[in-house]
């Protein structure tokens, strides 16, 4: 017996990642997987099909998924893909259900068990499966590099025969995984770094990475480790403190996001107009509308003498490493349910119960405490012979 696992080629704009890499493929095979994927799935990151040993390649995605027990993807799959999946199969990918009502409806109709990677709980035991964190760390690193290419000055202090220049002042707003990685990267490059977050417990993390902490006196801790939205009077108080830090920075990285809601506005148009000439803002929350009033998602905007860079799907810009980490995240999740060549889902497992989005035609927000076993079909020859490296 084996578990038929299908890996989709990503088709959405700006997506270069792939849900499987060769090193992880071999680990899945050891768990009992028979792997199938579309040709060229890794082409965007220069990953040749020949690198995948013991993997069958099927060009038609309908044929690829119709007999699959498990389908792996990065982005939410197209409706026709879900329609082609067999009833009761498992889908593992990012979903973001509040943006995908039609897809969720189809998952329910097909009784697909969907594990949404953005729902992995942020608990110690689930760290190896936490795709949001692995991808956000890469985004934080890349934001500093991207910002430095738009600055007309160097980031570190440089001393030569003509004198000294630098260092640049970097302000990181929002100290989740991406923000903390941005602080660490900017500090390594030699910048003077400040960090700000409405959650005061992030102070120690910022200090440990070499930044000073901007304290506004407002505590806006929310549920699940995220920040809550600020009240009107809190926004005024915060803005009064932040303005001088915003307007003295050479580079600002913003990362604040609230799941399921528009990105909170941290920098007003008035504050932008008061920034020093040549300053740069890199807005990592562009997909939620951005943290700056002047952000134009997916574009680089010039507001007076200030540059605002608002890239989309930043982890995909580091597609090779992002794919490696994401594939490992998915493997760690699958290892909880793939045992002895069968799928066994223990709904008393907190990680599985909190990650599942749909199961048996129902939206599943909480564990039902039961254990479900899904028998896999007897082994049969793959549709295409596995490609050997």
KALINBEL-V8124 format. One record per residue. N is the residue number from 1. RES is the residue in one small letter. OMEGA is omega in whole degrees, -180 to 180 (* if undefined). Layout:
{{N;RES;OMEGA} {N;RES;OMEGA}}
//
This chain:
{{1;x;178} {2;x;177} {3;x;-177} {4;x;-177} {5;x;180} {6;x;-179} {7;x;-176} {8;x;167} {9;x;-178} {10;x;-176} {11;x;-178} {12;x;180} {13;x;176} {14;x;-177} {15;x;180} {16;x;-175} {17;x;174} {18;x;-173} {19;x;-179} {20;x;174} {21;x;-173} {22;x;-178} {23;x;180} {24;x;179} {25;x;-179} {26;x;178} {27;x;179} {28;x;178} {29;x;178} {30;x;177} {31;x;179} {32;x;-178} {33;x;165} {34;x;-168} {35;x;175} {36;x;177} {37;x;179} {38;x;176} {39;x;177} {40;x;-178} {41;x;-179} {42;x;-174} {43;x;-177} {44;x;177} {45;x;176} {46;x;178} {47;x;-174} {48;x;178} {49;x;-177} {50;x;179} {51;x;-178} {52;x;178} {53;x;176} {54;x;176} {55;x;178} {56;x;-179} {57;x;-180} {58;x;-174} {59;x;-177} {60;x;-174} {61;x;175} {62;x;177} {63;x;-179} {64;x;-171} {65;x;-169} {66;x;179} {67;x;-176} {68;x;172} {69;x;-179} {70;x;176} {71;x;-179} {72;x;178} {73;x;174} {74;x;180} {75;x;175} {76;x;-179} {77;x;178} {78;x;-179} {79;x;-178} {80;x;177} {81;x;179} {82;x;179} {83;x;-179} {84;x;-180} {85;x;179} {86;x;-179} {87;x;178} {88;x;178} {89;x;-177} {90;x;174} {91;x;176} {92;x;179} {93;x;165} {94;x;179} {95;x;-174} {96;x;-170} {97;x;-178} {98;x;176} {99;x;-171} {100;x;-177} {101;x;-180} {102;x;179} {103;x;179} {104;x;178} {105;x;180} {106;x;177} {107;x;179} {108;x;-180} {109;x;-178} {110;x;-179} {111;x;177} {112;x;172} {113;x;-175} {114;x;172} {115;x;-178} {116;x;-172} {117;x;178} {118;x;-179} {119;x;179} {120;x;-177} {121;x;-180} {122;x;177} {123;x;-175} {124;x;-176} {125;x;-175} {126;x;-175} {127;x;-179} {128;x;-179} {129;x;-171} {130;x;-178} {131;x;177} {132;x;-179} {133;x;-178} {134;x;-179} {135;x;179} {136;x;179} {137;x;178} {138;x;179} {139;x;179} {140;x;177} {141;x;-174} {142;x;-178} {143;x;180} {144;x;179} {145;x;180} {146;x;179} {147;x;-177} {148;x;179} {149;x;178} {150;x;177} {151;x;177} {152;x;180} {153;x;-179} {154;x;178} {155;x;-179} {156;x;171} {157;x;-179} {158;x;-179} {159;x;178} {160;x;-178} {161;x;-179} {162;x;-179} {163;x;-177} {164;x;172} {165;x;-180} {166;x;0} {167;x;177} {168;x;175} {169;x;-178} {170;x;176} {171;x;178} {172;x;-176} {173;x;-175} {174;x;-171} {175;x;167} {176;x;-178} {177;x;-179} {178;x;-179} {179;x;180} {180;x;176} {181;x;176} {182;x;177} {183;x;-178} {184;x;-179} {185;x;179} {186;x;178} {187;x;179} {188;x;180} {189;x;175} {190;x;179} {191;x;167} {192;x;-168} {193;x;172} {194;x;178} {195;x;179} {196;x;173} {197;x;178} {198;x;177} {199;x;-174} {200;x;-179} {201;x;178} {202;x;180} {203;x;-176} {204;x;178} {205;x;179} {206;x;-180} {207;x;-178} {208;x;-179} {209;x;174} {210;x;179} {211;x;167} {212;x;-175} {213;x;178} {214;x;-177} {215;x;-180} {216;x;-179} {217;x;180} {218;x;178} {219;x;-177} {220;x;176} {221;x;178} {222;x;-178} {223;x;173} {224;x;179} {225;x;179} {226;x;176} {227;x;174} {228;x;177} {229;x;179} {230;x;172} {231;x;-176} {232;x;-179} {233;x;178} {234;x;179} {235;x;180} {236;x;-179} {237;x;-180} {238;x;-178} {239;x;-179} {240;x;-180} {241;x;-173} {242;x;-172} {243;x;-178} {244;x;178} {245;x;177} {246;x;-173} {247;x;174} {248;x;-177} {249;x;172} {250;x;-179} {251;x;177} {252;x;174} {253;x;177} {254;x;-174} {255;x;-170} {256;x;179} {257;x;175} {258;x;-175} {259;x;176} {260;x;-179} {261;x;177} {262;x;179} {263;x;179} {264;x;179} {265;x;-179} {266;x;-176} {267;x;-179} {268;x;177} {269;x;179} {270;x;178} {271;x;178} {272;x;-178} {273;x;180} {274;x;-180} {275;x;-179} {276;x;-179} {277;x;178} {278;x;180} {279;x;-176} {280;x;171} {281;x;171} {282;x;-175} {283;x;-179} {284;x;180} {285;x;-176} {286;x;-177} {287;x;175} {288;x;-180} {289;x;176} {290;x;179} {291;x;-178} {292;x;179} {293;x;-174} {294;x;180} {295;x;174} {296;x;-174} {297;x;179} {298;x;-177} {299;x;170} {300;x;-174} {301;x;175} {302;x;179} {303;x;-172} {304;x;179} {305;x;-179} {306;x;179} {307;x;177} {308;x;-178} {309;x;-175} {310;x;-177} {311;x;176} {312;x;177} {313;x;-176} {314;x;179} {315;x;-180} {316;x;177} {317;x;173} {318;x;-168} {319;x;-178} {320;x;-180} {321;x;180} {322;x;178} {323;x;179} {324;x;-179} {325;x;-179} {326;x;179} {327;x;178} {328;x;176} {329;x;-180} {330;x;178} {331;x;-179} {332;x;177} {333;x;-180} {334;x;-180} {335;x;177} {336;x;-174} {337;x;179} {338;x;-177} {339;x;176} {340;x;176} {341;x;173} {342;x;177} {343;x;179} {344;x;-177} {345;x;179} {346;x;-176} {347;x;172} {348;x;176} {349;x;-176} {350;x;-177} {351;x;-180} {352;x;-177} {353;x;-179} {354;x;-180} {355;x;-177} {356;x;179} {357;x;178} {358;x;176} {359;x;176} {360;x;177} {361;x;-179} {362;x;168} {363;x;-176} {364;x;179} {365;x;-178} {366;x;178} {367;x;175} {368;x;173} {369;x;-177} {370;x;176} {371;x;-179} {372;x;175} {373;x;179} {374;x;179} {375;x;179} {376;x;-176} {377;x;177} {378;x;-177} {379;x;176} {380;x;-177} {381;x;178} {382;x;-177} {383;x;179} {384;x;-180} {385;x;180} {386;x;177} {387;x;179} {388;x;178} {389;x;*}}
//
